[in-house]
Amino acid sequence: MFQRIYECFVARDCDMVEINPLVLTTDDKVLAADSKITVDSNAEFRQKDLFDQEDKSGENAKEMIAKKWDLNYIHIGGNIGCLVNGAGLAMSTMDIIKLYGGEPANFLDVGGSAAGQALIEAMKLVHDDEEVKGIFVNIFGGILQTDKLADSIIAASKECNFTKPIVCRLKGTNSAIAKEKIAAVSEELGIYYQEDFDTAARKITSLVAEL
């Protein structure tokens, strides 16, 4: 059994093969009573027969769009859209929104490598959500250059007319350049630039509360 588990793991590009529980029956047979197998999404081109069997009928439409652009998105249903890089920062962003009385609408981690059209689509995804009343863009740029994100926000505004307040907190790589770019369009696009995490969170929750 262990040999076959290993062979399955390698042959099917698995992230995980889990048997739980593995039982010994009353007639002394070893039985895999239940199992869970996950396959690396990067191996779809090798495991096409498996991925073709996936039932997508129950998937959230927004999550399917995010998947297309390799964005980590989970729809939650609140009224403050979140666009963040890094799972830890995304979690703390949702926590601080809740702390100040807001309701996060989504978990959206654009990661460190998202750029160009992927970032534009991320911004459109959050903005076009009818439940979203305001948007909190909270980026700490390391790999992700914040000035490139600023460009994507401005580009997204041309593809979907911004009608909701946006609070941007962009820190890290090229943040001084990003600040200048956002400042140039802040009044036109309804964007509020904040450098402090706590202040930015208070700002977006207060703006949404006033709507």
N, C-alpha and C positions, 0 to 999 in steps of 0.2 A: 504494500500500500504506500509506504513512504517513497519507494522508488517511483511509483506512478505519479505521486504528487509532485515530485521533483521534475519528472519528465513533462508533466502538464505545465508546470510553472515556466519552464524554459521554452517549450514548443509554442506556447500560447502568449508569450510576452506578458506574463502576469505581474501585477503589482503585489498581489496577495492571493494565496490559496489557503483557506482556513477551514478546518473541519471542527465543528463544535455543535453537538457532542460526538465524540468517538466512543462507542459503547462495546461492551462485551456482553453478548446475549446469554440467555440461560443455557443454550446448547453450544456454548463456547465458540461462537463466531464473532469476529471483529467487524463492526458495522459503522460506516459513516452515516450517522442519523441525520445530519444536516451539514451544509457547507456554504461557504461564500467565496466567490472568485471575482476579482477585479482585474481588468486588462488595461495595460498602459495605452492611453489614448494616442500617444505618439506612434504606436505600432498599428494603427488602423489600416495602413496600406498593406501590411502583412496578414492581418487578421480580418479581412473584409467579410468573410462568411459569418463571423461572429457579430460584427458591427451592423451588418445588414439585418440581423434578427432583432435589433434593439427596437423596443416599442416606445415611440416618441409621442404618442397620443396624449399622454398625461403631463407632458413637459410644459412649463410656463413659456409662453411665446417670447418674452423678453430674455429669458435664460438661454433660449435657443439662438437668439441673435448674438448674445454675448459669447456663446460658445464658438460661433463662427469666427469671431475676432480674437479668440483665445483670451477672453476676459473672465475673471472669476466673479460671477454675479449670482446673487440670491435675492429674489424678490421677497420683501417682508410685509409691506403694505402700510407703512406710516406716511407722513407727509413731508419729511425732509430727506431729499435725495443725497446720497453720499458717494463721492468719487475720491478714492484713497489709494495709496500704493503701500502694499505690505499688509499681511493679514493682521498682525498685531496692532498696527495703527488703525486699521479698519475697525477692529473690535473696540479699541479705546475711543474712537470717534463716535461709534454708536452709543457707548456707555455715557459719554459726556453729554450727548444730545439728550439722552434719557434723564440725566442728572438735572438738566435745566428745563425739564418739562416738555421736551420735544419728543417726536416719534420718528425714528429712522425708517425710511421707506425701503432701504435695500442694503445689502452688503455688496460693495463693488470694489474689488482689488485689481487695479490695472497693472500691478507688478512693476518691475524695474526696467523691463525692456519694451513695454508698450510705447508706440510712437506713431506720429503721423495720423493716418486714417483710423487706426485702431482707437486712438485717443479721441478723435472727433466722434466716432461711433459711440464711444463710452459716454461722452457728454450728451449726445442726442438721446441715447437710451434712457438716461436719467431725466433729462428735461421733458421728453415727450410722454413720460408717465403721468397720466391724468390725476393720479393721487398725490403727486409731488407738488407742494406749494412753494418750496424754496430748496436751494441746492448748496451743499457744503463741499467745496473742493479742498481737501486737506492732504497736501503732498510734502513729504520730506525727501528731497531729491538727493540720491547718491548716484546710482547708475542712471536713473531717470533725470534728465535735465529739465529744470523747471521752466526755462525760457521756451523750450520746445512744447511743453504743456500749455503755456500761455498762448503760443501760436495756434495750438489745436482748439483751445477754447474760443479764440477769436474766429477761427475758420468755421467752427461748429455754429457760431451765431449767424453765419451767412447761409447755412443750410437749414437751420430752424430758428426762426425769429424768437429771440429770448423774451419771454414774457414773465419770468419768475425771478425773484431776487436771488443773487448768487454771492456767497461769501467765499473768498479764496484765501487760503493760508498756504503759501508756497515758501518753503525753507530749503536750504541746501544748495546744490550745484546751480550756479547762474541765477540765484534768486534775486539779485539786484537788477539784473536785466529783465527778469520776469515781472518784477514790480513796476518797472518803467513801462513795459508793454501793456500791462493791465491798467495802469494809471491813465494811459492815453485814451482808453475806451471805456473806462469805468462808468462815467455818467451816461454815455450812449447806450451801453449794454446792461446797466443796472447791476454792476459788479462792485462789491465792497471788499477791499484788500485789507487783510489783517495779518500781522506777523506772529502774534501770540495765540497759541492753541486755545486757551481758556477764553480769551476775549472773542475769538472767532466763533466759538461754540455759542457763547452768550448772544452774539450778534445774530446768527442765523435763527436761533430759537425765538428771539424777540421779534425779528422781522416776520416770521411765519405766524406767530401768535397775534400779530396786528392785522393779519389778513382776514 
